[in-house]
């Protein structure tokens, strides 16, 4: 609320102008990136598969422990 009360249009314009003129990297750097999006998607897919495999392994281990506990009663 205080920021709205103390709003100064000239300062806001200066901040926006300085953001575009004094940026360390131009926006075009992001368009000329060397990152291959398909490779990144495949990497994420492989990570997701590895996570699912770990989760299934943990679930199987938990089920085996529970079966041993129930068998011991």
C-alpha positions as CSV (number, residue, x, y, z in Angstrom):
1,X,0.0,0.0,0.0
2,X,2.9,2.3,0.8
3,X,4.5,1.7,-2.5
4,X,1.3,2.8,-4.3
5,X,1.0,5.9,-2.2
6,X,4.6,6.9,-2.9
7,X,4.5,5.9,-6.6
8,X,6.6,8.2,-8.7
9,X,6.0,7.8,-12.5
10,X,9.4,9.3,-13.4
11,X,11.3,6.9,-11.2
12,X,9.4,4.0,-12.6
13,X,10.2,5.0,-16.2
14,X,13.9,5.4,-15.2
15,X,14.0,1.9,-13.7
16,X,12.4,0.4,-16.8
17,X,14.7,2.3,-19.1
18,X,17.8,1.3,-17.2
19,X,16.7,-2.3,-17.1
20,X,16.8,-2.4,-20.9
21,X,19.9,-0.3,-21.5
22,X,22.2,-1.6,-18.7
23,X,21.4,-5.3,-18.8
24,X,24.5,-7.5,-18.6
25,X,23.2,-9.7,-21.4
26,X,21.0,-8.7,-24.3
27,X,17.8,-10.6,-24.7
28,X,19.0,-12.0,-28.0
29,X,21.5,-14.2,-26.1
30,X,18.6,-16.4,-25.0
31,X,17.4,-16.9,-28.6
32,X,20.9,-17.9,-29.8
33,X,21.4,-20.4,-27.0
34,X,23.5,-23.5,-27.6
35,X,21.1,-25.6,-25.5
36,X,19.3,-28.2,-27.5
37,X,15.7,-28.4,-26.2
38,X,15.2,-32.0,-27.4
39,X,18.3,-33.1,-25.6
40,X,17.0,-31.4,-22.4
41,X,13.6,-33.1,-22.8
42,X,15.2,-36.5,-23.2
43,X,17.4,-35.8,-20.2
44,X,14.4,-34.9,-18.0
45,X,12.6,-38.0,-19.3
46,X,15.5,-40.2,-18.3
47,X,15.6,-38.6,-14.9
48,X,11.9,-39.2,-14.4
49,X,12.3,-42.8,-15.4
50,X,15.1,-43.2,-12.9
51,X,13.0,-41.6,-10.2
52,X,10.1,-43.9,-10.9
53,X,12.4,-46.9,-10.8
54,X,13.8,-45.8,-7.4
55,X,10.2,-45.3,-6.1
56,X,9.1,-48.8,-7.2
57,X,12.2,-50.3,-5.6
58,X,11.5,-48.5,-2.3
59,X,7.9,-49.6,-2.5
60,X,8.9,-53.2,-3.1
61,X,11.3,-53.1,-0.2
62,X,8.6,-51.7,2.1
63,X,6.1,-54.4,1.1
64,X,8.7,-57.1,1.7
65,X,9.4,-55.6,5.2
66,X,5.7,-55.5,6.0
67,X,5.3,-59.1,4.8
68,X,8.1,-60.2,7.1
69,X,6.6,-58.3,10.0
70,X,3.2,-59.9,9.4
71,X,4.7,-63.4,9.0
72,X,6.5,-63.0,12.4
73,X,3.2,-62.4,14.3
